[in-house]
């Protein structure tokens, strides 16, 4: 079984290295459906797995000064309190005994479908907004991001929604955060979007993962095997990614996530 966990970590690491997304989206379903791990244990372990594997990204982006820290703070102002409240609810509900596996699985299904939709529809939605410029609803959306107070509030609310989703399912900090930032902060460069999203995802998943650990829903031995596979996998994937079209990989990944998300909800 340990070699299976090592292989799973290697596979997910390669996918993350190739596409930049897919860590929580792939790892949690693999643990639940592939290895029969209790859903809440899979989520708790995967949260710390995500925090550790992405931590190196913060350092690299910080050195290049492409992290927009004020936006990270605004997202965290919503996500961290929401995460702590969700963790409190889970501990009060006795989540560690497995009695709420259905809640976790359903949350995972919804998060996977939303994440895959964000991957598939990101460019299409942007085109729709540009084509419908002048429509009252589109004008209201554009006005939202032009007003600093409204944009700040929207960013905090976005962080709160992501915080709840990530704590329940370990999914959502990557693709959903990036899509929200693309809309709210259109003047940010692509690399700034990625860097800021990762800079927010690491502390969020770390807090959520440590909270899961406090209620006994992290398998530390499992985490070790996954990391031993994922760290070299990310290195391999980053080299393979330059040879495979990014659009193709993201489309394949999105289709897989939709299928798994539907399975979680059935």
FENKA-V882059 format. One record per pair of residues at least 4 apart in sequence whose ideal C-beta (glycine too) atoms are under 7 Angstrom apart, sorted by sequence separation. I is the first residue (numbers start at 0). J is the second residue. D is the distance in Angstrom with one decimal. If there is no record, write none. Layout:
((I,J,D) (I,J,D))
//
This chain:
((0,4,6.7) (1,5,6.4) (2,6,6.3) (3,7,6.4) (4,8,6.4) (5,9,6.4) (6,10,6.3) (7,11,6.3) (8,12,6.0) (9,13,6.5) (10,14,6.6) (11,15,6.3) (12,16,6.2) (13,17,6.2) (14,18,6.0) (15,19,6.9) (20,24,6.8) (21,25,4.7) (22,26,6.0) (23,27,5.8) (25,29,6.0) (26,30,6.3) (27,31,6.3) (28,32,5.6) (29,33,4.5) (30,34,5.4) (36,40,5.4) (37,41,6.9) (38,42,6.3) (39,43,6.2) (40,44,6.0) (41,45,6.0) (42,46,6.5) (44,48,6.2) (45,49,6.2) (46,50,6.6) (47,51,6.3) (48,52,6.2) (49,53,6.0) (50,54,6.4) (55,59,6.4) (56,60,6.1) (57,61,5.8) (58,62,6.5) (67,71,6.9) (68,72,6.3) (69,73,6.6) (70,74,6.4) (71,75,6.1) (72,76,6.3) (74,78,5.8) (75,79,5.1) (77,81,6.1) (78,82,5.9) (79,83,6.5) (80,84,6.3) (81,85,6.3) (82,86,6.2) (83,87,6.4) (84,88,6.5) (85,89,6.4) (86,90,6.3) (87,91,6.3) (88,92,6.0) (90,94,6.9) (99,103,6.3) (100,104,6.1) (101,105,6.1) (102,106,6.3) (103,107,6.3) (104,108,6.5) (105,109,6.6) (106,110,6.2) (107,111,6.2) (108,112,6.5) (109,113,6.3) (110,114,6.1) (111,115,6.2) (112,116,6.2) (113,117,6.4) (114,118,6.7) (115,119,6.3) (116,120,5.4) (117,121,5.9) (120,124,5.2) (121,125,6.7) (122,126,6.5) (123,127,6.5) (124,128,6.5) (125,129,6.6) (126,130,6.1) (127,131,6.0) (134,138,6.6) (135,139,6.4) (136,140,6.6) (137,141,6.4) (138,142,6.1) (139,143,6.6) (141,145,6.3) (142,146,6.3) (146,150,6.2) (147,151,6.2) (148,152,6.5) (149,153,6.2) (150,154,6.3) (151,155,6.5) (152,156,6.3) (153,157,6.2) (154,158,6.5) (155,159,6.5) (156,160,6.5) (157,161,6.3) (158,162,6.1) (159,163,6.7) (160,164,6.4) (161,165,5.9) (162,166,6.3) (163,167,6.3) (164,168,5.8) (165,169,6.2) (171,175,4.7) (172,176,5.6) (173,177,6.5) (174,178,6.4) (175,179,6.4) (176,180,6.3) (177,181,6.3) (178,182,6.8) (179,183,6.0) (180,184,5.4) (187,191,4.4) (189,193,6.7) (190,194,6.0) (191,195,5.8) (192,196,6.2) (193,197,6.4) (194,198,6.2) (195,199,6.5) (196,200,6.1) (197,201,6.4) (199,203,6.0) (200,204,5.8) (201,205,6.1) (202,206,6.1) (203,207,6.3) (204,208,5.7) (205,209,6.2) (206,210,6.3) (207,211,6.5) (208,212,6.4) (209,213,6.6) (218,222,6.5) (219,223,6.6) (220,224,6.9) (221,225,6.4) (222,226,6.3) (223,227,6.5) (224,228,6.8) (225,229,5.9) (226,230,6.0) (228,232,5.9) (229,233,6.2) (231,235,6.3) (232,236,6.0) (233,237,6.3) (235,239,6.3) (236,240,5.9) (239,243,6.3) (243,247,6.4) (244,248,6.9) (245,249,6.1) (246,250,6.2) (247,251,6.4) (248,252,6.2) (249,253,6.2) (250,254,6.6) (251,255,6.6) (252,256,6.3) (253,257,6.5) (254,258,6.6) (255,259,6.4) (256,260,6.0) (257,261,6.4) (258,262,6.6) (259,263,6.5) (260,264,6.7) (261,265,6.3) (31,36,5.9) (36,41,4.5) (60,65,5.2) (61,66,5.7) (66,71,6.6) (89,94,4.1) (93,98,6.1) (94,99,5.1) (132,137,6.1) (133,138,6.8) (165,170,6.9) (187,192,5.4) (211,216,4.4) (212,217,4.2) (217,222,6.8) (243,248,5.6) (15,21,5.6) (30,36,4.2) (60,66,5.2) (131,137,4.7) (143,149,5.1) (144,150,5.2) (164,170,6.7) (165,171,5.1) (211,217,5.3) (14,21,4.5) (15,22,5.0) (31,38,5.4) (92,99,5.9) (143,150,6.6) (164,171,3.9) (165,172,5.0) (180,187,6.6) (128,137,5.8) (208,217,6.6) (11,21,6.8) (31,41,5.0) (143,153,6.0) (161,171,5.2) (11,22,6.1) (14,25,6.0) (30,41,3.8) (161,172,6.0) (181,192,6.0) (180,192,5.0) (11,25,5.0) (27,41,5.0) (161,175,6.1) (11,26,4.9) (27,42,5.9) (30,45,6.8) (161,176,5.7) (177,192,5.7) (180,195,6.3) (177,193,6.9) (180,196,6.2) (27,45,4.8) (26,45,4.8) (177,196,4.8) (176,196,4.6) (7,29,5.2) (23,45,5.5) (26,48,6.3) (157,179,4.6) (173,196,6.6) (176,199,6.4) (176,200,6.7) (7,33,7.0) (23,49,5.2) (22,49,5.0) (173,200,6.3) (172,200,3.9) (154,183,6.0) (22,52,6.2) (153,183,6.1) (3,34,6.6) (172,203,5.7) (172,204,6.2) (150,183,5.8) (15,52,6.9) (144,182,6.7) (165,203,6.0) (144,183,5.1) (165,204,6.4) (162,203,6.4) (166,207,4.6) (165,207,5.7) (110,164,5.1) (39,94,5.4) (39,95,6.8) (114,170,5.8) (118,174,5.4) (114,171,6.3) (117,174,4.4) (121,178,5.5) (39,97,6.7) (106,164,6.9) (110,168,4.2) (117,175,5.5) (111,170,6.0) (37,97,5.4) (110,170,3.8) (114,174,4.6) (121,181,6.9) (39,100,6.7) (42,103,6.0) (106,167,3.9) (107,168,4.2) (110,171,5.0) (114,175,6.0) (117,178,4.4) (38,100,4.7) (106,168,4.4) (113,175,6.1) (37,100,6.7) (107,170,6.4) (39,103,5.4) (103,167,6.3) (38,103,4.1) (103,168,6.9) (38,104,5.3) (85,162,6.9) (73,151,5.8) (77,155,3.9) (81,159,4.0) (85,163,5.2) (76,155,5.1) (77,156,6.0) (27,107,6.1) (74,154,6.0) (77,157,6.7) (78,158,3.8) (82,162,4.3) (86,166,6.2) (73,154,4.2) (77,158,3.0) (78,159,6.3) (81,162,3.5) (85,166,4.1) (73,155,5.7) (76,158,6.5) (77,159,3.6) (81,163,5.1) (85,167,6.5) (74,157,6.7) (75,158,6.3) (78,161,5.5) (79,162,6.7) (70,154,6.7) (74,158,3.8) (78,162,3.4) (82,166,4.9) (73,158,6.9) (77,162,6.5) (24,111,6.0) (24,114,5.5) (20,118,7.0) (70,180,7.0) (70,184,6.5) (95,214,5.2) (49,169,6.7) (67,187,6.3) (94,214,6.6) (95,215,4.7) (82,203,6.5) (86,207,7.0) (95,216,5.3) (94,216,6.7) (46,169,5.0) (45,169,4.3) (67,191,5.5) (71,195,5.7) (75,199,6.1) (79,203,6.9) (82,206,5.5) (86,210,3.7) (90,214,4.7) (65,190,5.1) (70,195,5.3) (74,199,4.5) (78,203,5.0) (82,207,5.0) (89,214,6.5) (42,168,6.2) (65,191,5.2) (42,169,4.6) (71,198,4.8) (75,202,6.5) (79,206,6.0) (66,194,4.6) (67,195,4.7) (71,199,4.9) (82,210,6.9) (65,194,4.4) (66,195,5.6) (118,249,5.2) (119,250,6.9) (66,198,4.6) (60,194,3.7) (118,252,6.7) (119,253,4.6) (118,253,4.1) (60,197,6.6) (60,198,6.9) (115,253,4.2) (57,197,6.2) (27,168,6.9) (56,197,4.6) (57,198,5.3) (115,256,3.7) (27,169,5.0) (114,256,5.9) (115,257,4.5) (27,170,6.6) (53,197,5.5) (57,201,5.6) (111,256,4.8) (112,257,6.1) (115,260,6.6) (23,169,4.2) (24,170,5.2) (23,170,4.7) (53,200,5.9) (54,201,5.5) (53,201,5.1) (111,259,5.6) (112,260,3.9) (111,260,3.3) (50,201,5.5) (108,260,4.7) (111,263,6.6) (20,173,4.7) (20,174,5.2) (50,204,4.1) (49,204,4.4) (50,205,4.0) (108,263,3.0) (107,263,5.0) (108,264,3.9) (46,204,4.8) (50,208,5.6) (105,263,6.8) (104,263,5.1) (105,264,6.2) (46,207,4.8) (47,208,3.6) (46,208,3.4) (43,208,6.4) (46,211,6.0) (43,211,3.1) (42,211,6.9) (43,212,6.7) (47,217,6.1) (43,216,3.7) (44,217,5.2) (19,193,6.8) (43,217,4.4) (44,218,5.0) (48,222,5.9) (47,222,5.8) (51,226,6.2) (40,216,5.5) (39,216,4.7) (44,221,5.4) (48,225,5.3) (52,229,5.4) (40,218,5.5) (44,222,5.2) (48,226,6.6) (52,233,6.6) (8,224,6.5) (12,228,6.3) (16,232,6.5) (4,221,6.0) (8,225,3.9) (12,229,3.5) (16,233,4.2) (7,225,6.6) (8,226,6.4) (11,229,5.9) (12,230,6.6) (15,233,5.6) (16,234,6.7) (5,224,5.3) (8,227,6.5) (9,228,3.8) (12,231,6.9) (13,232,4.4) (16,235,6.4) (17,236,4.3) (4,224,3.8) (8,228,2.6) (9,229,6.8) (12,232,2.3) (16,236,2.2) (4,225,5.7) (7,228,6.6) (8,229,4.1) (11,232,6.8) (12,233,4.4) (15,236,6.3) (16,237,4.1) (5,227,5.8) (6,228,6.4) (9,231,6.8) (10,232,6.8) (13,235,5.4) (14,236,6.4) (17,239,5.5) (1,224,5.4) (5,228,4.3) (9,232,4.2) (13,236,3.9) (17,240,4.0) (8,232,6.5) (12,236,6.3) (16,240,6.1) (13,239,6.9) (17,243,6.5) (18,245,7.0) (18,248,4.9) (17,248,5.5) (18,249,5.6) (21,252,5.4) (28,259,4.5) (20,252,7.0) (24,256,5.3) (18,252,5.7) (14,252,6.8))
//
